[in-house]
Amino acid sequence: MPVRWRDLDAFNHVNNSKYLSFLEEARLQWMMEVPGQGLDEHVAPVVAAAHLNYRRPITWPAQIAIELFVERLGNTSLTVGHRIVDAADPATLYCDGNVVMVWIDRDSGAAATLPEAVRTACSPGA
C-alpha cells in the first residue's frame, strides 16, 4: 500500500489516525476473500476495540505492507492482530497491535454468532 502525501501531518510523517485507515483497508481486503464477506441482511461486523503501538514514524514516500493474523477466535468476536511494516524491509516495524471485531444482529444490535465462513477462513489451513 502506498503512503500518500495527504497522509502526512505537520511533522511530515503519517498522522496517527491514518494508521487506523490503513488497517481498515487491509481488513476489508481480507473480508472480500471470505465467502459472503462475513455479513448478510441479518449480521455484520463492527469494531469493538482497537489497540495500536506506534513503533516508529512512517515518512513519505513509502510503501507499506500490512500483516493480519488471528489472535483469538471467539463465539461472537474475532481479535485480529496486525503489523504495519516497510514493504521492502519487513524487519522495519512501524506499528503493531490488534482490533476486536464483534458480529452483531443488524436489527437488535446484540452480539451474534460468528459466521461459519469467517470461522473457517480463520482456522488453521484456511
N, C-alpha and C positions, 0 to 999 in steps of 0.2 A: 504494500500500500504506500503510495507516495505521500510525503508530508507536503502540504500546500502552504504557500505564502500566507494565506488568510488564517492558518492555524497558529501563527505566531502571536505573541503578546508584546508588550512594550520592552521586554527584556531580550527580545529576539530569539526566544525559544518557544516551543509548543506550549500553549496555555494548558493548565491542568485540566480544564473542563473538556478539552479536545480528546484527552485520553479515553474518557467515557464514550465519546463518539466513535473512536477507533474500535473500542471493544464491542460496542453495539453493532457496528458494521460486520465485524468478524462473527459475532453470534448469529446475526441474520443470514450471513452467507452459509454458515453451518446448518441453520434451520431449514434453508431452502433445499438441502440434501436429504432431510428427513421426510419420509413419506407422510403426506398430509400436513407437514410442517409443524406438527405438534399442536395444531389448533383446528377448530371447526366452528360450527354455529353454536356449540354448547360450551367449549372450553378454550382458554387462551393463556399463554404465559405472561406474567408480569415480573418485573424486577422488584424483589423484596429488600435486597441489601446489596451494596457494592463496597468492596474494600480494595483500595489501591495503595501500593507502596511506590512512591516516586523515587527511583534509584539514581537517575541522572537525567539531565535535561536533554531533550531532542532539539537539535538545531536544524536549520534549513540550509541547503537542500538535504533531504534524507529519504531513504526507502526503508520502511519498517516491515517486520513480519510479526504477526500476532499468533501466538500459540495458545490453543484452548485444550483443556483436558478436564475430565470428570474427577472432581474431588469427592463428591458424595451424591449418591442416588437415593432419594427418599421416596415416600409414598405419594407425596403431593409436590415435591420440590426436587430441584437439581442444583447442586453447587458446582459452578463452572470455574475452574482455576484458569488463570491467564498469565501470560508473559508477553510483553512487548519488547522486541529485540531489534537490533540492526539487521536488515535483510542480508547484508554482505558479511556480517560478522555476528552470528548468533550468540557469541560469548559476551557481547555488549548488551547488557540488560538495562532497559530504560524504566520498566515498570513491571510489577507482579502483584498478585492478589487474587481475589475471587468475586464472583457475583452469584447471589442466590436467586434463582428463578422459581416462582411458585405458579402452578397451574390453578386457575380459578374458573368457577362456573360463571359464565357471562351474565346470567340472569340474577343470581343471588350475590355474587361477589365472594362466595365462600370458597375455600380451598377445594380443589377437585383432584381426583386420582390422576397421577402422571400417565399420559397416554402411552399405550403399549409401544407405538412406533418410536417414541422418544426413549423409553426404557431399552428397547432393542438396539437403537443407534448408539446408546451409551454403554452397552455391555461389552466386555472383552471379546475381541474378534470381529466386532461390527465394522 
